[in-house]
Amino acid sequence: MRDHNKWPDPDPEMLATPQFEAVWQCIKSWDINVPAAYSGYCGATGNHVRAILDALANSDQKPSGSYAVPVAFLTGMLTGMFIMAVSILAGRG
């Protein structure tokens, strides 16, 4: 069972943002494991997108300049790809 305080659903306003849609389009086919929120792997959900967007919004390493959105987006994507690669190499993917 998951703790909804640690793993909140996206709110309606968040669902309508281009940032939410961009992350969702990238991760919607992934199997993801978030041990702090639940056990095992599951298909990507809006909760995963919210967690990524919340983490980027709360990061101390804020990108600046004209590449602010692409850098933040790529940072999240590279993190997800690393997790997926580790899972595949560990025989879970």
ABEGO torsion letter per residue (X at the ends): XBBAAABBBBBAAAAABAAAAAAAAAAAABBBBBAAABBEBBBBBAAAAAAAAAAAAABABBBBEAAAAAAAAAAAAAAAAAAAAAAAAAGAX
